[in-house]
């Protein structure tokens, strides 16, 4: 900071402050056409993409920062987000329920996805011994928030890959 006060800095060391101005938005601000919301399977995805485009523009066309900003905003919503996500419902995922609904292959897929995520975390720890519980907690929290941003309640492999890529890009920037 002394360098900044004395004027002895180069352009890459200039401190930056990001400032956000907000206004209350309504649903049609994020939909490309009609303000009428019609139930369709990819509504949450469309809203997410629109919000991400808006955030990207706000943070100077920085897609990485926009993704992290979206996850941060979702983390601040907490449990209230469950009431905001359209067309979701809570289902008891007990083994008996899954068997009765002929969804056991879905349960197997969920367990397989969970195993892949666990293996990724173990592999990451073996590659970098400095990774600790806070790093794993951050990755899993990002995974939960990423799933929430797509209106889902469980972490898919696709969204896990997105989280890993965001983390890789973040670490790359810090070098």
Buried (B, 14 or more C-beta within 10 A) or exposed (E): EEEEEEEEBEEEEEEEEEEEEEEEEEEEEBBEEEEEEEEEEEBBBEBBEBBBEBBBEBBEEBBBBBBBBBBEBBBEEEEEBEEEBEEEEEEEBEEEEBEEEEBEEEBEEBEEBBEEBEEBBEEBBEEEEEBEEEBEEEBBEBBBBBBBBBBBBEBBBEBBEBBBEBBEBBEEEEE
